[in-house]
Amino acid sequence: MTIYDFKFKDISGKEVSMDEFKGKVILIVNTASKCGFTYQYEGLEKLYKDYIDKGFVVLGFPCNQFAEQEPGNNHEVESFCKLRYGVTFHLSQKIEVRDENIDPIFKYLTENTNFEGFGKGIKSRGLEFMLKKKYKGNYSDSSIKWNFTKFLIDRNGNIKARFEPTIDPKNIESTIKSYI
């Protein structure tokens, strides 16, 4: 099984096959409009615009599982992203990225990567402290912990990297460039 075996519904409800992105470098991100990391939409859009001509795409998957930080309906999510951040990259309909109703794409991604922590710094330590209390014994598993977890897929459909929410999009540009 590869990433190309999956499908999702875009924000307008149209079914999209991941097969459409064969031969491209893909960044898959779970997103939210009312999160402390929402500003990352700007950086994701910049990466998308800077590298779209080189075969790079960003796929945003809105999710309301983390402190209900994506409360709007699909139309409201799309409007927010376009008006506030000028988002032109692909957005899916709202999905779940962990637990019993996990979207199959995110099940595949998390089963094939590891959570290695949030890194250093006060924001990372604060997030880690909060989530260790929330997830108790399941903190170290490979599940998505928060909004704006990012997965980089190479042109052959292989998962090459996982970046936690504390990693700003500008800080993954060099890794993206290495696969373009």
N, C-alpha and C positions, 0 to 999 in steps of 0.2 A: 504494500500500500504506500502511496505517495500523496503529497499535498494536492496533486492534480486529480485525485479520485473524489474530491469533495466539491460540494456546491453550497452556495448561500443565496439568500434573497437580499438584493440591494435595498437601499433605503426607500425606493419607490415600489418595492414588492416584486421586481423582476428577478427570476432565477438566473444566477450567474455560476458558470462552471469554473472552478479554479484552473481547469485545462486551458481557459482563455489566456492565462498568464504564463504558459509554457515559454521557456526561453528568456524570461524576464527575471530580474532580481526583485524580490517582493519583501516589503516590510509590513507585517501584520501586527496591528495594535488594538488592544481593547481600550475604549475611550469613554469619557464621561464629561458632561458640560459644566458640572458644578463641583469640580474637584480642585484641590490645591495644585494638581499637575495639568489642569486644563490648558494653561498657557502653552503646553507642548504642541498643541494644534498648529501654532505658528511655525515652530521648527520643523514639524512633519511636512507642512505645506511647502516650506522653503526647500527641503530636501527633494520633495516630489517635483517641484518646478525646475530645480537645478539639474536633475538627472533623468527626467522623463524621456528626453531625447536619446538617452543612452540605454534605454530598456529597463528603467526602474519604476516600480509602482508602489504606492502605499494603499493599504486596505484597512480602513477603520471600522471596528466592530463595537458600536455603542452598547454599554452594559450598565444596568442599574443595581447590581448586586452589592456594591460597596458603599455603605452608608446612604443608599438611595440618591446617588449623585448624578443620575441620568433619569430624572423623573418624567420628562416630557414624552409625548408620542413621537413616532418617527418623523412626522412633518415638522414638529417643533425642534427636534434634534437637528434635522437638515437645515432648517432656517437659521438656527443659532450658529452652526458651523460655518455656513456661507457668509452670514452677515457680520459676525464677530471676528472670524479668522480668515475669511476668504477661501475656505476649503474647497478645492476642486478635485481632490483625490476621492477614490471610491469609498462609500460608506455602506454598511449593511443595515438591515433592520436591527432593532435591539435584540440582543441575545443574552444567554447566560454563559459564563466562561469557567464555572466551577460547579461542583456538587452534582446532584442527581440529574439536573436538566442541562448539563454542559453541552454546548454546541459541539458537533462532531469534529470540526476543524480544531477547536481548542483542546478537545480530548486528545487528538492526535499530537498536537504541539506539546502539550504538557507531559504526555506519556513518553515523549522522545527528547526531552530536555530536563535539566535539573535546576531547581531553585538554589542559588548559591549565596543568598543574602542580599541586602540592600546597599552594601558598601559602607564607607565611612562618612562622617559628617553628622551634624546635629539633626538634619532632616531625616537622614537614614536611621539614626538611632531612635528618633521619636517614632517613626513609622514602625520600626521593628518592635519597640516596646509595646505599642498599641496592638499590633497584630499578634504578638506572642500571647497576649491575654485573650484576644478574640478566638484564636485558633487552637490554643492549648497544645495538645499532643500532635496536631496536624500541621504545625508551623513549618517543619522542615521538609514536608513532602513537595512534590513538583507542581502542585496546583498554583493557579494564579492567586496572588495575595492582594492585589489592588489594581486600580485603574492605571492605564498606560504602560502595561507590560508589553514589550516589543519582541517580535521574532523575525529574524532575517533568514530568508530563503534564497539559495543561489539559483542560477539559470537552469540547473538540472533538477530542481525541486527538493534539494537537500536542505535541512535546517542547519544553518551555520552558526547562529548565535541567538542567545536570549538576553535581553536587556531589561532589567527591572525598572519600575517607574522613576526611581531616583536618578536614572541615567538620562540626561537631556539629549534630545535628538542631535544637536550639534556635536555632541561627544561621540556619536557613532558614525559620523560622516566618513572618517577614514576607513572604517571597516566596510561600510557600504561600497566605497570607491574600489576597494580591493576585489570586489566581486563583479563590478561593472566592467 
